Amino acid sequence: MRPPHGVEVAKTRTRWPVWTYSQVVSGASGRVLVVDDNKVIRQLIRVNLELEGFEVVTAADGAECLEVVHQVRPDAVTLDVVMPRLDGLTTAARLRADPRTRDLPVAIVSASSQHEVDAGLGVGVDAFLAKPFEPSELVGLVRQLVERKAQRGSPESGDADDEGSGPAAGDEPGAPGETGSSAQASSERAG
C-alpha cells in the first residue's frame, strides 16, 4: 500500500500534512520515538518493537528528542532518565509543556529510583519500565500507550478531553526497581 499523495513515510524527513505511520501503512502498530544515550539499548528496543510491527525512530538524548518530535509525530515516546545534554525527566516536562505534545504518551524506560518515579509522575509521565526488562514487557507497555493515544483521538482532531482514559496497566503505582522486573505507573495529568 502506498502512502497518500504528499506524505513521505521516512525516519528522517516528513512532509505536511503528516499522518502517523499506523494511519498510512495498513496493519502497522504505530510509530515510537525511542530516546536513550546508550546505542546498544536503543538498538535492543528498536529491534523488539520493529519485530512487533512498530516503526521506530531513535534519538540519543532529550535535546535530540525535542528537535525531531514534531517532524516524526510519534504515537508514543520512551525516555531514559540519565542522558547527556537533556535528561529524560526534563524532556518529559518539556513535552508536557508544549501544546502540540502534551497528550503524547510518554514512558520512562530506565533503572529508575523511587525519587525518579515520583518526579516522573509529577511531570506527567504515563508509565515506567525498569531496566533490565523483558522484551515482552516493553512491547506490552508500548502497545498500551499507543492504544491509549488512539482512543483519545488524533491531535489534529482537537480532542484534548482525555480525563477518563484510566491507568495503562491497571496496576498500582510502584517503584520499578522493587522486584527487578517492571512496575508500571500512570497518573491522570492535570490540564
N, C-alpha and C positions, 0 to 999 in steps of 0.2 A: 504494500500500500504506500502510495506517495503522499507526502505532506501536502496540505493545501497550498495553492499558489502564493508566493511571497513569504513562506515560512521555511526557514532553514533549521533543521534539527542537527545541531553540532555541539561539541563540547567547548568550543572556544568562541563562536560567533553566533549571534542570534539577530534576526531582523524582526521588525514590528509589523503587524501585530503578532504577539507571541502567545502560543498555546503551550501548555506543558506537554512533555513527551507522551504522557499517558493519553492525552486528548488527540494526539496526532498519529501515534502508532497503535494500531489495534492490538489488544492483548498485553500491552506494556503495563507494568505495575506502577510506574511513576518515576520522577526524577529526584535524586537525592544529592545534596551538596555535602560532601564529607570533608571535614576540616580537622586536620591533625598534623603536627610538625614532624612526626615520625613517618618516613616514607614507607617503611615495612607495614606499619599499622594501616596507613591509607590504602595500600595495595590489598591487604587482607580484607578490609571492609569492602573495598571496591569489588573484589572477586566474589565474595559471598553474596553481595547484593545483586551483582550482574547475573549470577547463576540463577537467581530467583526472578529475573525479568525486569529489574530496575535499571534505569540509566543512571550512571554515577558520574558526577563531576567532582573533582577534588581541589582543595586549597590547602596551602601549607601553614597558614596561621589565620588569626582573626582578621587582620588587616586585608589579606587577600580575599577572604570570605566577603567582607563588606564591599570590596572593589567589584566582585563578579556577581553577587547575589541578584542584582536587578536585571542583568543580562541573561543569567542562567534560569531564573524563575523556577526554583526547585519546589517540589511538593513537601519536602522536609529537609532539615539540616541536622547533621550530627557534629558535635563540637568536643574536642579535647579541652581540658581546662588549662593545663600548663603549656603555653606556646610562646614563642618569641613575638616581638612587636605588639601583639594584642592578644590577651588571654581569652579563653572561652567564655568566662562569666561576663567580662566587659563586652565581648562580641554579642552575647545573648541580650544584654541590656540595650545595646545599640539597635539590634534587630527589633526589639520590642518598642523602642522609642520612635522608630520610623513607621509612619502610617502605612507604607507600602509593604512592610514585612511584619507588622505587629501580630498578625494572626498566623504567621508561618510556624508550623510545628517544629520545635527545637528539642533535641535530646543531647544530654551530656554523656559522652562515652569516654570514661576516664577512671583512673584509680582514685576516686573522689573520697575526701574525708567528710565527716558529718557537717563540718563548717561549710564546705563547698556545696553540699546538698542544700543546706539551709539558705546559703547565698543564692544558689540557683533558683530555688523556689521563690525567693524574694524578687528576682528579676523576671520571673515568668517562664522558666524552663518547664517543658511539658513532661519530661521523663529523664531517667538516669539509667545507665548501664555500666556496671563496674567492669574494669579490666582486671584480670583476664575474663573473657566472656566466651560462651559457646556460640558458634555461628547461628544456630537456630534461635537463640535469644535475641541476637542482633536483628535477624530477619523479621522475627515476630514483632519486635518493638517498632521497627521502621514501617512495617506493614500497617500497624495500628495507627501510627502518626499520619501516614498518607491517607488511610481510610477516614480518619477524623477530619482531615482537611477537605476531602471530597464531600463529606456530609455537611460541612459548614457552607460549602459553595465556593466558587472561584472568586478571587479578589476583584475581578472585573465586574462581578455582579453587584458589588457594593453590599454584600451580605455580611455585615460586621456583627450581627447579633448572634453570638455563639455561647451564650451563658449556660445552655442546657447540655453541653457536649459530654460532661462527666469525665471520670478518670480513664486513663489509657488502658490500664490492665485490671482495674477493679481491686488492686492491691492497696493496702495501707501504705502510706509513705514510710520509707525506711532508709537506712544508711546502706549504700551499695556494698561496702566492704564487710558487712556483718558476717556473711557465711562464705565469702569467696566467690559467690555467684552473683547474679544481678538482682538488684532491687529496683523497682520502678516506682516513681512518684510523680504525681501530677497535681496541679493546682489550677483552680479557676483564676484566670488573670483578671484583675480589676481593670476596667477600662474599656 
